[in-house]
Amino acid sequence: MEIKKIYPFLISCLFLAINLFAQHETSTWTDIQLQRLIDGNKRFTDSKPMHGNQTRERRSEVAKGQKPFAVVVTCSDSRVPPEIIFDQGLGDLFVIRTAGNIIDDIGLGSIEYAVEHLGVQLIVVLGHERCGAVDAAVKGGHAGGHIQNLIEAIRPVVEKEKNNKGDLLDNSVKANVQMVVKQLNSSEPILKEFVHEKKLTIVGARYDLDDGVVTILH
Ligand SMILES: [Zn+2]
């Protein structure tokens, strides 16, 4: 009698445990890795960086092979170094930087390598406040040399933002990030497939030059 009463209770406990485990599994590895970046940025803005993974031991460890936990696509701007603003160390981040954080085929190839061969499951596209490259596209005009290529790549985003309320430069910075997120999500044949199979998450973010805070864009 006693066992009969307790049996359904045990069964429901088992189901609850399985459920919780499954939920944990789906609230995923990439959530944990994104949190790792957010936590690192918090340490940076609190002026309490750990400078983790910057030891001689870490150098020896990663000399044998790399296993970065995230790709960061960001601007070449000297004020936005990913390892510093996310308080990460050697072998943690696979970084692609161009002025205006825009991506061409070479950049795509670099990202595909990180995803397909190094097993990275999280990409953060990080724009920043008062980005000079985006500002050049906002101001228009003609720049010399290959700088014009950068401006042309960003200009369509600026054109779309012109009728929206708020600060055109900051709106364009965010829209430019979203454009690159979209570009990566739909990039064939590799990234699109990984995203489709839920093996890859791509998020956009904005870095504030004044207070150092990284905000995830939704
Ligand atoms: Zn910039």
Residues whose N, C-alpha, C, O or C-beta is under 5 A from the ligand:
A	BS01	ZN	C75 D77 G100 C131 G132 A133
